[in-house]
């Protein structure tokens, strides 16, 4: 079986599954991804080197090599492979979180996958397989997105296979960080979608078209967090998305803060994409509802949730990256901006910098008592969370490829 993996970034579920396929008998694999050089320098690539060819998206030979490969099935996360790259398509997605996609994104999703497979995604499509993380995700994709249930499979999270059985230890990762990760470490992972750390009143934040009213509050919080954790002889690992998602003035402020504190390290995803390592070395995680907080639940460690939307507003802003740069998109809270209730989390919810720092210090002082909360969340939303998701997904792909792909419909 020839499988093409078309990965937006070399991390999370799609790279976990690609690593599984690379070690699976009977699979001929080709992986195309962004930031390949950065990935190959990361701990994961060193301890789990690929035997299959890896290509960078920017490599001019990619179109010809993909055509020559003649894949039986293509696997994507949130970017569609070239039309004609394979007759069948598997959509893994980009993590299990709370936020719903916007209507324009959903339209593009259906149109693109219908065009790729030659069959409507809203009808039974024998050439399409959509991974669902659990019951909640499955219901949302079928009832709200309109996917035909026959196209969806309740698989779980391939990335969870690596979290519960990592290929390296905390001690082995020590040399990959400037901070001393043998000390307690707080992972600060703020999604870029809200344009800030704390709830924005309807506009505000870090990006173009947002006002600058709340930026100083965010920067002040990051400095206070560095000082408070230093007083506990602990670290802050501050992980950001790619540089292009932040204005240069914002990046300079982040970098200046990190440079002032020996116990703080800042990472950009385009430089160092191995986020599995970040989970393994962290004792506490803070996020404003990034989907990356959900695999952290698997470790049973304290996870603190900064509420991203103020409870007294009817609309807020999502960041949006377009060919014209960064913009803001208004989303109404009452129009299904979220797949899950924001009160449904695997840990405490905070709304202010004071409350966040208090919660972090409490978690550092006494991390016990969090495992029950995270396990209850996982049992509600993640199918069979403790391993073998990659094997389940591969079994479904084998079944899909057991018969010839159905001819494209006009």
C-alpha positions as MATLAB code, in Angstrom:
seq = 'XXXXXXXXXXXXXXXXXXXXXXXXXXXXXXXXXXXXXXXXXXXXXXXXXXXXXXXXXXXXXXXXXXXXXXXXXXXXXXXXXXXXXXXXXXXXXXXXXXXXXXXXXXXXXXXXXXXXXXXXXXXXXXXXXXXXXXXXXXXXXXXXXXXXXXXXXXXXXXXXXXXXXXXXXXXXXXXXXXXXXXXXXXXXXXXXXXXXXXXXXXXXXXXXXXXXXXXXXXXXXXXXXXXXXXXXXXXXXXXXXXXXXXXXXXXXXXXXXXXXXXXXXXXXXXXXXXXXXXXXXXXXXXXXXXXXXXXXXXXXXXXXXXXXXXXXXXXXXXXXXXXXXXXXXXXXXXXXXXXXXXXXXXXXXXXXXXXXXXXXXXXXXXXXXXXXXXXXXXXXXXXXXXXXXXXXXXXXXXXXXXXXXXXXXX';
ca = [
       0.000    0.000    0.000;
       1.379    3.415   -1.001;
       0.458    6.197    1.417;
       1.118    9.920    0.972;
       1.187   11.998    4.178;
       0.551   15.696    3.471;
       1.282   17.428    6.783;
       0.812   21.147    7.396;
       3.413   20.900   10.160;
       5.522   17.957   11.333;
       3.814   17.481   14.670;
       0.773   16.267   16.565;
      -1.541   13.538   15.196;
      -0.427   13.461   11.582;
       3.258   13.110   12.399;
       2.534   10.535   15.100;
       0.636    8.489   12.524;
       3.334    8.982    9.877;
       5.903    7.635   12.355;
       3.686    4.593   12.946;
       3.299    3.983    9.204;
       7.055    4.261    8.700;
       7.427    1.181   10.916;
       4.512   -0.777    9.438;
       5.148   -3.755    7.199;
       3.664   -3.508    3.724;
       3.499    0.299    3.628;
       5.422    2.423    1.143;
       5.374    5.945    2.546;
       6.051    9.454    1.235;
       5.833   12.412    3.659;
       5.556   16.049    2.571;
       5.616   18.706    5.262;
       6.604   22.277    6.108;
       9.749   23.227    8.034;
      11.416   19.903    7.296;
      14.928   21.038    8.230;
      13.696   22.247   11.615;
      11.896   18.950   12.234;
      14.955   16.849   11.391;
      16.948   18.724   14.037;
      14.373   17.968   16.742;
      14.591   15.263   19.425;
      11.728   13.214   17.956;
      13.336   12.951   14.527;
      16.629   11.915   16.113;
      15.185    9.103   18.239;
      12.595    8.024   15.626;
      14.391    8.646   12.306;
      12.264    8.038    9.227;
      13.288    5.478    6.643;
      10.707    6.842    4.181;
      11.543    9.896    2.054;
      10.616   13.255    3.606;
      10.070   16.281    1.372;
       9.631   19.940    2.197;
       6.570   21.717    0.804;
       8.864   24.285   -0.806;
      10.917   21.651   -2.653;
      10.254   22.275   -6.372;
      10.402   18.532   -7.061;
       7.353   17.822   -4.851;
       4.615   17.927   -7.555;
       6.467   15.568   -9.861;
       7.461   13.189   -7.054;
       3.925   13.067   -5.699;
       2.547   12.246   -9.155;
       5.210    9.570   -9.718;
       4.526    8.029   -6.298;
       0.932    7.192   -7.303;
      -0.380    6.870   -3.770;
      -3.307    4.619   -2.987;
      -4.434    7.031   -0.273;
      -3.464   10.535    0.846;
      -3.581   11.655    4.489;
      -4.091   15.313    5.370;
      -4.595   17.452    8.463;
      -5.984   20.879    7.539;
      -4.489   21.461    4.085;
      -5.616   19.546    1.031;
      -3.005   17.612   -0.996;
      -2.788   18.318   -4.736;
      -5.852   17.133   -6.612;
      -5.047   13.789   -8.222;
      -2.367   12.867   -5.670;
      -4.413    9.792   -4.684;
      -7.909    8.400   -5.323;
      -8.717    8.189   -1.593;
      -8.399   10.736    1.211;
      -8.047   10.449    4.996;
      -8.641   13.576    7.077;
      -6.951   13.489   10.473;
      -7.681   17.057   11.589;
      -5.710   19.294   13.923;
      -6.504   18.215   17.455;
      -9.489   17.991   19.772;
     -10.395   21.388   21.154;
     -13.377   23.561   21.964;
     -13.470   26.037   19.070;
     -15.618   25.404   16.022;
     -14.494   26.330   12.506;
     -16.044   29.357   10.810;
     -18.644   29.037    8.029;
     -16.169   30.042    5.305;
     -13.657   27.446    6.512;
     -16.377   24.800    6.598;
     -17.438   25.623    3.032;
     -13.824   25.286    1.860;
     -13.542   21.998    3.767;
     -16.532   20.427    2.007;
     -15.722   21.812   -1.432;
     -12.078   20.787   -1.336;
     -12.623   17.235   -0.121;
     -15.538   16.696   -2.472;
     -13.376   17.808   -5.368;
     -10.431   15.643   -4.275;
     -12.437   12.444   -3.838;
     -14.969   12.972   -6.618;
     -17.870   12.392   -4.207;
     -19.904   14.702   -1.987;
     -18.725   14.705    1.647;
     -22.354   15.089    2.779;
     -23.298   11.784    1.150;
     -21.779    8.339    1.558;
     -18.298    8.782    0.097;
     -16.323    5.535   -0.329;
     -13.159    7.474   -1.086;
     -13.167    9.516    2.152;
     -12.378    8.610    5.752;
     -12.593   11.238    8.497;
     -10.950   10.540   11.866;
     -13.101   11.465   14.857;
     -11.557   11.711   18.306;
     -14.596   10.481   20.214;
     -18.370   10.682   20.598;
     -18.482   14.481   20.947;
     -16.358   15.044   17.847;
     -18.327   12.454   15.857;
     -21.694   14.023   16.718;
     -20.458   17.511   15.875;
     -19.029   16.555   12.497;
     -22.134   14.640   11.447;
     -24.900   16.763   12.990;
     -23.379   20.265   12.660;
     -20.827   19.969    9.858;
     -23.081   17.785    7.742;
     -20.630   14.951    7.082;
     -22.293   11.650    6.232;
     -21.812    9.290    9.218;
     -20.595    6.585    6.813;
     -17.515    8.721    6.125;
     -16.538    9.073    9.799;
     -14.663    6.721   12.114;
     -14.350    6.984   15.885;
     -10.625    6.329   16.234;
      -9.182    8.329   19.129;
      -5.959   10.349   19.047;
      -2.818    8.949   17.357;
      -0.725   11.537   19.203;
      -1.953   10.005   22.471;
      -0.027    6.841   21.604;
       3.195    8.841   21.922;
       2.137   10.800   25.007;
       1.381    7.659   27.018;
       4.456    5.832   25.666;
       6.979    8.550   24.711;
      10.146    7.730   22.762;
      12.312    9.751   25.171;
      12.455   10.670   28.836;
      12.545   14.039   30.526;
      16.189   13.485   31.423;
      17.089   12.659   27.818;
      15.480   15.921   26.671;
      17.402   18.164   29.064;
      20.024   19.208   26.523;
      17.388   20.532   24.107;
      16.319   23.421   26.353;
      18.060   26.494   27.709;
      16.160   26.246   30.987;
      16.882   23.435   33.414;
      13.890   21.191   32.772;
      14.869   18.953   35.684;
      13.175   21.640   37.766;
       9.405   22.025   37.794;
       8.289   23.627   34.540;
       5.120   25.520   33.603;
       4.128   25.231   29.941;
       2.498   28.457   28.730;
       0.747   27.685   25.440;
      -1.450   30.548   24.235;
      -3.388   29.965   21.037;
      -3.097   32.785   18.516;
      -6.800   32.670   17.607;
      -7.933   35.192   20.223;
      -5.238   37.807   19.684;
      -4.332   37.889   23.365;
      -4.005   35.936   26.607;
      -7.171   36.935   28.431;
     -10.703   37.565   27.188;
     -10.942   40.497   24.806;
     -14.008   42.754   25.225;
     -14.871   42.611   21.480;
     -11.630   43.819   20.050;
      -8.105   44.079   21.291;
      -5.029   41.937   21.221;
      -1.901   41.386   19.243;
      -2.812   41.580   15.584;
      -3.667   43.983   12.779;
      -7.146   45.528   13.042;
      -7.198   44.873   16.787;
      -6.803   47.730   19.264;
      -3.773   47.757   21.527;
      -5.712   48.350   24.733;
      -5.096   44.958   26.324;
      -1.549   44.226   25.200;
       0.161   45.720   28.231;
      -2.018   43.596   30.495;
      -0.833   40.456   28.662;
       2.832   41.413   28.768;
       2.551   42.278   32.442;
       1.041   38.851   33.139;
       3.909   37.044   31.393;
       6.481   38.964   33.458;
       4.581   38.299   36.676;
       4.416   34.612   35.820;
       8.186   34.490   35.291;
       8.802   36.154   38.671;
       6.270   34.028   40.553;
       7.634   30.741   39.198;
      11.227   31.822   39.843;
      10.290   32.329   43.486;
       9.273   28.623   43.506;
      12.520   27.658   41.714;
      10.443   26.689   38.673;
      10.554   27.484   34.943;
       8.235   28.859   32.273;
       8.348   27.281   28.820;
       6.534   29.789   26.590;
       5.488   28.136   23.306;
       4.166   30.178   20.377;
       2.919   29.408   16.892;
       4.899   30.395   13.783;
       6.352   33.889   13.684;
       4.061   34.972   10.840;
       1.054   34.874   13.185;
       2.387   37.742   15.320;
       3.281   41.294   14.443;
       7.029   42.041   14.701;
       6.457   44.492   17.550;
       4.672   41.781   19.542;
       7.410   39.237   18.909;
      10.053   41.689   20.074;
       8.186   42.247   23.347;
       7.873   38.496   23.947;
      11.539   37.944   23.196;
      12.648   40.821   25.420;
      10.664   39.452   28.371;
      12.088   35.947   27.906;
      15.616   37.341   27.705;
      15.221   39.087   31.077;
      14.441   35.893   33.011;
      16.766   32.931   33.296;
      13.836   30.664   34.165;
      11.883   31.458   30.973;
      12.400   29.987   27.513;
      10.492   31.053   24.396;
       9.896   28.698   21.459;
       8.394   29.315   18.012;
       6.787   26.411   16.199;
       8.578   27.136   12.918;
      11.973   26.814   14.647;
      11.305   23.902   17.010;
       8.193   21.914   16.088;
       8.653   18.978   18.506;
       5.766   19.757   20.857;
       5.656   16.227   22.264;
       8.900   17.056   24.054;
       7.269   20.161   25.551;
       4.537   18.029   27.116;
       6.972   15.510   28.536;
       9.116   18.137   30.313;
       6.193   20.125   31.776;
       4.553   19.769   35.195;
       1.747   22.315   34.758;
       0.144   23.718   31.627;
      -1.638   27.041   31.069;
      -3.650   27.704   27.926;
      -6.579   29.773   26.728;
      -8.354   26.655   25.412;
      -5.813   25.566   22.825;
      -6.489   22.045   21.552;
      -2.931   21.228   22.637;
      -4.063   21.157   26.260;
      -6.133   18.001   25.670;
      -3.195   15.582   25.147;
      -1.639   17.070   28.287;
      -4.622   15.633   30.180;
      -3.219   12.191   29.411;
      -0.326   12.883   31.769;
      -2.698   13.569   34.677;
      -0.879   16.790   35.518;
      -2.515   20.138   36.401;
      -3.996   21.953   33.401;
      -5.177   25.550   33.889;
      -7.645   27.108   31.443;
      -7.758   30.855   30.823;
     -11.306   31.598   29.689;
     -10.916   33.144   26.208;
     -14.294   34.907   26.017;
     -15.716   37.344   28.517;
     -19.070   36.164   29.841;
     -20.704   39.569   29.423;
     -20.221   40.036   25.673;
     -22.236   38.738   22.739;
     -19.437   38.847   20.183;
     -15.679   38.607   20.114;
     -12.829   38.478   17.618;
     -11.005   35.495   16.153;
      -7.653   36.000   14.504;
      -7.522   34.969   10.859;
      -4.441   34.474    8.683;
      -5.032   35.358    5.029;
      -2.888   36.044    1.980;
      -3.252   39.717    2.878;
      -1.865   39.162    6.372;
      -3.424   38.929    9.819;
      -6.987   40.129   10.303;
      -9.772   39.783   12.834;
     -13.034   37.946   12.239;
     -16.077   38.629   14.398;
     -17.744   35.541   15.830;
     -20.987   35.553   17.758;
     -20.998   33.439   20.881;
     -24.592   32.394   20.239;
     -23.816   31.072   16.728;
     -22.000   27.903   17.697;
     -18.502   29.326   17.891;
     -17.676   26.416   20.179;
     -18.106   22.674   19.811;
     -17.973   22.105   23.564;
     -19.171   24.076   26.572;
     -16.362   26.299   27.849;
     -17.143   25.101   31.363;
     -16.412   21.517   30.308;
     -12.670   21.247   30.964;
     -10.191   18.905   32.575;
      -9.002   21.423   35.128;
      -9.608   24.811   36.763;
     -10.882   27.814   34.789;
      -9.473   31.289   35.455;
     -10.294   34.715   34.029;
      -7.651   37.101   35.380;
      -3.888   37.257   35.749;
      -4.173   37.138   39.546;
      -6.318   34.014   39.474;
      -4.029   32.377   36.904;
      -0.882   32.901   38.936;
      -2.619   31.723   42.110;
      -3.719   28.553   40.299;
      -0.216   27.936   38.944;
       1.417   28.293   42.355;
      -1.177   26.008   43.931;
      -0.530   23.390   41.233;
       3.234   23.614   41.706;
       2.892   23.269   45.467;
       0.403   20.383   45.329;
      -0.171   18.692   41.939;
      -2.248   15.907   43.481;
      -5.969   15.723   42.878;
      -5.965   16.675   39.185;
      -5.868   13.205   37.635;
      -9.512   12.435   38.450;
     -10.691   15.599   36.669;
      -8.620   15.028   33.549;
      -9.578   11.354   33.319;
     -13.268   12.226   33.584;
     -12.899   14.680   30.666;
     -11.017   12.120   28.576;
     -13.689    9.510   29.224;
     -16.355   11.945   28.006;
     -14.639   13.092   24.839;
     -11.725   10.894   23.722;
     -12.245    7.371   22.414;
      -9.970    4.785   24.070;
      -7.365    7.384   25.089;
      -4.546    5.167   26.292;
      -2.940    3.853   23.116;
      -3.376    1.942   19.829;
      -5.191    4.753   17.975;
      -2.668    4.604   15.113;
      -3.242    0.870   14.728;
      -7.018    1.412   14.674;
      -6.698    4.074   12.001;
      -4.428    1.908    9.875;
      -6.954   -0.930   10.097;
      -9.675    1.393    8.767;
      -7.400    2.492    5.906;
      -6.691   -1.123    5.021;
     -10.416   -1.801    4.881;
     -11.005    1.264    2.698;
      -8.242    0.205    0.281;
      -9.331   -3.435    0.122;
     -11.551   -2.623   -2.868;
     -10.916   -0.431   -5.894;
     -11.703    3.268   -5.398;
     -15.128    4.205   -6.680;
     -15.130    6.179   -9.926;
     -15.492    9.929   -9.665;
     -18.981   11.274  -10.150;
     -19.631   14.206  -12.416;
];
